[in-house]
Amino acid sequence: MDVVRDLAAFPRQRVPVVLALGTFDGVHRGHQALLRETVRLAAELGGRAAAITFDPHPLTVIAPPPEPFLLTTVDERLRLLAALGIDLTVVIRFDEAFRQIDAAGWMALLERHVGMHDLVCGVNYTFGRDRGGTADLLRRWADSRGIHVHQIPPVHVGGTLVSSTLVRRLLRSGEVREAARYLGRWYQVAGRVGRGGARGRRLGFPTANLVPPENKLIPASGIYAALAHTERDRLQAAVSIGTRPTFGPGAVVVEAYLLDFSGDLYDHALDLHFVQRLRDEIAFTSEDALIRQMRDDVEETRRLLAASEDPA
């Protein structure tokens, strides 16, 4: 997939362009339906499927949340878009100047730089300063220029509307398996492995301390069964998110004990896919009690992962 970082850099195409509009944080099942329709239309026309996304997320400029909220980093988003068949993605820098562009200005930018044949958006799509533009306004503007607009209806799973807001709420309450139903995959947190205090190694459970990206949403504190992808292996993992209360107060850390693995992952990439929350994080009265519980957590992780099917 080709990636450009500015609308003005959008390469002129000799074939029709079908452009998907949205932010696509999470690339959840609702986004996937819209993007698959974009790919289908492009194939039907013998053209190219393109998408627009933003970096940083518009919320960080318009109304910065008090806590990390990103479901996908830009790199994660781009990989997911490519896997769905998108040919070209424009990553637009969302800053205060871009925020001030009104709906008419946004449509003019699309016309000037992209020259699309079709546009694909959700029925509730809004754009421009203060969300002044709607999908219906976009359709009227496009109709006057011979551009086709396809409005994709919302997607429901089990009667529940799929949205990034819903997925964030579920993750913040630790419901990672339920979140996966709406994402269509396990929730992912990737980063580099940093140095820890080697306390896990002393207890017989050496852990990799993950340093997550800035603004990446981390699931609620607790112990999780997860799948771990290193640069070479795919492994099972028991993951602790929290402050390690047995050893006193501290900052929230993400620690992964990789089952059946020996080696040093310091400063290497680690990708965790959260499958199931096992229990709350609790303070133990002794290290021996903690070790017994960790053994139980590892066995429960093996059992759960052996029985888990991919949510896709």
Secondary structure as a PSIPRED ss2 file (coil, helix, strand):
# PSIPRED VFORMAT (PSIPRED V4.0)

   1 M C   1.000  0.000  0.000
   2 D E   0.000  0.000  1.000
   3 V E   0.000  0.000  1.000
   4 V E   0.000  0.000  1.000
   5 R C   1.000  0.000  0.000
   6 D C   1.000  0.000  0.000
   7 L H   0.000  1.000  0.000
   8 A H   0.000  1.000  0.000
   9 A H   0.000  1.000  0.000
  10 F C   1.000  0.000  0.000
  11 P C   1.000  0.000  0.000
  12 R C   1.000  0.000  0.000
  13 Q C   1.000  0.000  0.000
  14 R C   1.000  0.000  0.000
  15 V C   1.000  0.000  0.000
  16 P C   1.000  0.000  0.000
  17 V E   0.000  0.000  1.000
  18 V E   0.000  0.000  1.000
  19 L E   0.000  0.000  1.000
  20 A E   0.000  0.000  1.000
  21 L C   1.000  0.000  0.000
  22 G C   1.000  0.000  0.000
  23 T C   1.000  0.000  0.000
  24 F C   1.000  0.000  0.000
  25 D C   1.000  0.000  0.000
  26 G C   1.000  0.000  0.000
  27 V C   1.000  0.000  0.000
  28 H C   1.000  0.000  0.000
  29 R H   0.000  1.000  0.000
  30 G H   0.000  1.000  0.000
  31 H H   0.000  1.000  0.000
  32 Q H   0.000  1.000  0.000
  33 A H   0.000  1.000  0.000
  34 L H   0.000  1.000  0.000
  35 L H   0.000  1.000  0.000
  36 R H   0.000  1.000  0.000
  37 E H   0.000  1.000  0.000
  38 T H   0.000  1.000  0.000
  39 V H   0.000  1.000  0.000
  40 R H   0.000  1.000  0.000
  41 L H   0.000  1.000  0.000
  42 A H   0.000  1.000  0.000
  43 A H   0.000  1.000  0.000
  44 E H   0.000  1.000  0.000
  45 L H   0.000  1.000  0.000
  46 G C   1.000  0.000  0.000
  47 G C   1.000  0.000  0.000
  48 R E   0.000  0.000  1.000
  49 A E   0.000  0.000  1.000
  50 A E   0.000  0.000  1.000
  51 A E   0.000  0.000  1.000
  52 I E   0.000  0.000  1.000
  53 T E   0.000  0.000  1.000
  54 F E   0.000  0.000  1.000
  55 D E   0.000  0.000  1.000
  56 P C   1.000  0.000  0.000
  57 H C   1.000  0.000  0.000
  58 P C   1.000  0.000  0.000
  59 L H   0.000  1.000  0.000
  60 T H   0.000  1.000  0.000
  61 V H   0.000  1.000  0.000
  62 I H   0.000  1.000  0.000
  63 A C   1.000  0.000  0.000
  64 P C   1.000  0.000  0.000
  65 P C   1.000  0.000  0.000
  66 P C   1.000  0.000  0.000
  67 E C   1.000  0.000  0.000
  68 P C   1.000  0.000  0.000
  69 F C   1.000  0.000  0.000
  70 L E   0.000  0.000  1.000
  71 L C   1.000  0.000  0.000
  72 T C   1.000  0.000  0.000
  73 T C   1.000  0.000  0.000
  74 V H   0.000  1.000  0.000
  75 D H   0.000  1.000  0.000
  76 E H   0.000  1.000  0.000
  77 R H   0.000  1.000  0.000
  78 L H   0.000  1.000  0.000
  79 R H   0.000  1.000  0.000
  80 L H   0.000  1.000  0.000
  81 L H   0.000  1.000  0.000
  82 A H   0.000  1.000  0.000
  83 A H   0.000  1.000  0.000
  84 L C   1.000  0.000  0.000
  85 G C   1.000  0.000  0.000
  86 I C   1.000  0.000  0.000
  87 D C   1.000  0.000  0.000
  88 L E   0.000  0.000  1.000
  89 T E   0.000  0.000  1.000
  90 V E   0.000  0.000  1.000
  91 V E   0.000  0.000  1.000
  92 I E   0.000  0.000  1.000
  93 R E   0.000  0.000  1.000
  94 F C   1.000  0.000  0.000
  95 D C   1.000  0.000  0.000
  96 E H   0.000  1.000  0.000
  97 A H   0.000  1.000  0.000
  98 F H   0.000  1.000  0.000
  99 R H   0.000  1.000  0.000
 100 Q C   1.000  0.000  0.000
 101 I C   1.000  0.000  0.000
 102 D C   1.000  0.000  0.000
 103 A H   0.000  1.000  0.000
 104 A H   0.000  1.000  0.000
 105 G H   0.000  1.000  0.000
 106 W H   0.000  1.000  0.000
 107 M H   0.000  1.000  0.000
 108 A H   0.000  1.000  0.000
 109 L H   0.000  1.000  0.000
 110 L H   0.000  1.000  0.000
 111 E H   0.000  1.000  0.000
 112 R H   0.000  1.000  0.000
 113 H H   0.000  1.000  0.000
 114 V C   1.000  0.000  0.000
 115 G C   1.000  0.000  0.000
 116 M C   1.000  0.000  0.000
 117 H C   1.000  0.000  0.000
 118 D E   0.000  0.000  1.000
 119 L E   0.000  0.000  1.000
 120 V E   0.000  0.000  1.000
 121 C E   0.000  0.000  1.000
 122 G E   0.000  0.000  1.000
 123 V C   1.000  0.000  0.000
 124 N C   1.000  0.000  0.000
 125 Y C   1.000  0.000  0.000
 126 T E   0.000  0.000  1.000
 127 F E   0.000  0.000  1.000
 128 G C   1.000  0.000  0.000
 129 R H   0.000  1.000  0.000
 130 D H   0.000  1.000  0.000
 131 R H   0.000  1.000  0.000
 132 G C   1.000  0.000  0.000
 133 G E   0.000  0.000  1.000
 134 T E   0.000  0.000  1.000
 135 A H   0.000  1.000  0.000
 136 D H   0.000  1.000  0.000
 137 L H   0.000  1.000  0.000
 138 L H   0.000  1.000  0.000
 139 R H   0.000  1.000  0.000
 140 R H   0.000  1.000  0.000
 141 W H   0.000  1.000  0.000
 142 A H   0.000  1.000  0.000
 143 D H   0.000  1.000  0.000
 144 S C   1.000  0.000  0.000
 145 R C   1.000  0.000  0.000
 146 G C   1.000  0.000  0.000
 147 I C   1.000  0.000  0.000
 148 H E   0.000  0.000  1.000
 149 V E   0.000  0.000  1.000
 150 H E   0.000  0.000  1.000
 151 Q E   0.000  0.000  1.000
 152 I E   0.000  0.000  1.000
 153 P C   1.000  0.000  0.000
 154 P C   1.000  0.000  0.000
 155 V C   1.000  0.000  0.000
 156 H E   0.000  0.000  1.000
 157 V E   0.000  0.000  1.000
 158 G C   1.000  0.000  0.000
 159 G C   1.000  0.000  0.000
 160 T E   0.000  0.000  1.000
 161 L E   0.000  0.000  1.000
 162 V C   1.000  0.000  0.000
 163 S C   1.000  0.000  0.000
 164 S H   0.000  1.000  0.000
 165 T H   0.000  1.000  0.000
 166 L H   0.000  1.000  0.000
 167 V H   0.000  1.000  0.000
 168 R H   0.000  1.000  0.000
 169 R H   0.000  1.000  0.000
 170 L H   0.000  1.000  0.000
 171 L H   0.000  1.000  0.000
 172 R H   0.000  1.000  0.000
 173 S C   1.000  0.000  0.000
 174 G C   1.000  0.000  0.000
 175 E C   1.000  0.000  0.000
 176 V H   0.000  1.000  0.000
 177 R H   0.000  1.000  0.000
 178 E H   0.000  1.000  0.000
 179 A H   0.000  1.000  0.000
 180 A H   0.000  1.000  0.000
 181 R H   0.000  1.000  0.000
 182 Y H   0.000  1.000  0.000
 183 L H   0.000  1.000  0.000
 184 G C   1.000  0.000  0.000
 185 R C   1.000  0.000  0.000
 186 W C   1.000  0.000  0.000
 187 Y E   0.000  0.000  1.000
 188 Q E   0.000  0.000  1.000
 189 V E   0.000  0.000  1.000
 190 A E   0.000  0.000  1.000
 191 G E   0.000  0.000  1.000
 192 R E   0.000  0.000  1.000
 193 V E   0.000  0.000  1.000
 194 G E   0.000  0.000  1.000
 195 R C   1.000  0.000  0.000
 196 G C   1.000  0.000  0.000
 197 G C   1.000  0.000  0.000
 198 A C   1.000  0.000  0.000
 199 R H   0.000  1.000  0.000
 200 G H   0.000  1.000  0.000
 201 R H   0.000  1.000  0.000
 202 R H   0.000  1.000  0.000
 203 L C   1.000  0.000  0.000
 204 G C   1.000  0.000  0.000
 205 F C   1.000  0.000  0.000
 206 P C   1.000  0.000  0.000
 207 T C   1.000  0.000  0.000
 208 A E   0.000  0.000  1.000
 209 N E   0.000  0.000  1.000
 210 L E   0.000  0.000  1.000
 211 V E   0.000  0.000  1.000
 212 P C   1.000  0.000  0.000
 213 P C   1.000  0.000  0.000
 214 E C   1.000  0.000  0.000
 215 N C   1.000  0.000  0.000
 216 K E   0.000  0.000  1.000
 217 L C   1.000  0.000  0.000
 218 I C   1.000  0.000  0.000
 219 P C   1.000  0.000  0.000
 220 A C   1.000  0.000  0.000
 221 S C   1.000  0.000  0.000
 222 G E   0.000  0.000  1.000
 223 I E   0.000  0.000  1.000
 224 Y E   0.000  0.000  1.000
 225 A E   0.000  0.000  1.000
 226 A E   0.000  0.000  1.000
 227 L E   0.000  0.000  1.000
 228 A E   0.000  0.000  1.000
 229 H E   0.000  0.000  1.000
 230 T C   1.000  0.000  0.000
 231 E C   1.000  0.000  0.000
 232 R C   1.000  0.000  0.000
 233 D C   1.000  0.000  0.000
 234 R E   0.000  0.000  1.000
 235 L E   0.000  0.000  1.000
 236 Q E   0.000  0.000  1.000
 237 A E   0.000  0.000  1.000
 238 A E   0.000  0.000  1.000
 239 V E   0.000  0.000  1.000
 240 S E   0.000  0.000  1.000
 241 I E   0.000  0.000  1.000
 242 G E   0.000  0.000  1.000
 243 T C   1.000  0.000  0.000
 244 R C   1.000  0.000  0.000
 245 P H   0.000  1.000  0.000
 246 T H   0.000  1.000  0.000
 247 F H   0.000  1.000  0.000
 248 G C   1.000  0.000  0.000
 249 P C   1.000  0.000  0.000
 250 G C   1.000  0.000  0.000
 251 A C   1.000  0.000  0.000
 252 V C   1.000  0.000  0.000
 253 V E   0.000  0.000  1.000
 254 V E   0.000  0.000  1.000
 255 E E   0.000  0.000  1.000
 256 A E   0.000  0.000  1.000
 257 Y E   0.000  0.000  1.000
 258 L E   0.000  0.000  1.000
 259 L C   1.000  0.000  0.000
 260 D C   1.000  0.000  0.000
 261 F C   1.000  0.000  0.000
 262 S C   1.000  0.000  0.000
 263 G C   1.000  0.000  0.000
 264 D C   1.000  0.000  0.000
 265 L C   1.000  0.000  0.000
 266 Y C   1.000  0.000  0.000
 267 D C   1.000  0.000  0.000
 268 H C   1.000  0.000  0.000
 269 A E   0.000  0.000  1.000
 270 L E   0.000  0.000  1.000
 271 D E   0.000  0.000  1.000
 272 L E   0.000  0.000  1.000
 273 H E   0.000  0.000  1.000
 274 F E   0.000  0.000  1.000
 275 V E   0.000  0.000  1.000
 276 Q E   0.000  0.000  1.000
 277 R E   0.000  0.000  1.000
 278 L E   0.000  0.000  1.000
 279 R E   0.000  0.000  1.000
 280 D C   1.000  0.000  0.000
 281 E C   1.000  0.000  0.000
 282 I C   1.000  0.000  0.000
 283 A C   1.000  0.000  0.000
 284 F C   1.000  0.000  0.000
 285 T C   1.000  0.000  0.000
 286 S C   1.000  0.000  0.000
 287 E H   0.000  1.000  0.000
 288 D H   0.000  1.000  0.000
 289 A H   0.000  1.000  0.000
 290 L H   0.000  1.000  0.000
 291 I H   0.000  1.000  0.000
 292 R H   0.000  1.000  0.000
 293 Q H   0.000  1.000  0.000
 294 M H   0.000  1.000  0.000
 295 R H   0.000  1.000  0.000
 296 D H   0.000  1.000  0.000
 297 D H   0.000  1.000  0.000
 298 V H   0.000  1.000  0.000
 299 E H   0.000  1.000  0.000
 300 E H   0.000  1.000  0.000
 301 T H   0.000  1.000  0.000
 302 R H   0.000  1.000  0.000
 303 R H   0.000  1.000  0.000
 304 L H   0.000  1.000  0.000
 305 L H   0.000  1.000  0.000
 306 A H   0.000  1.000  0.000
 307 A H   0.000  1.000  0.000
 308 S C   1.000  0.000  0.000
 309 E C   1.000  0.000  0.000
 310 D C   1.000  0.000  0.000
 311 P C   1.000  0.000  0.000
 312 A C   1.000  0.000  0.000
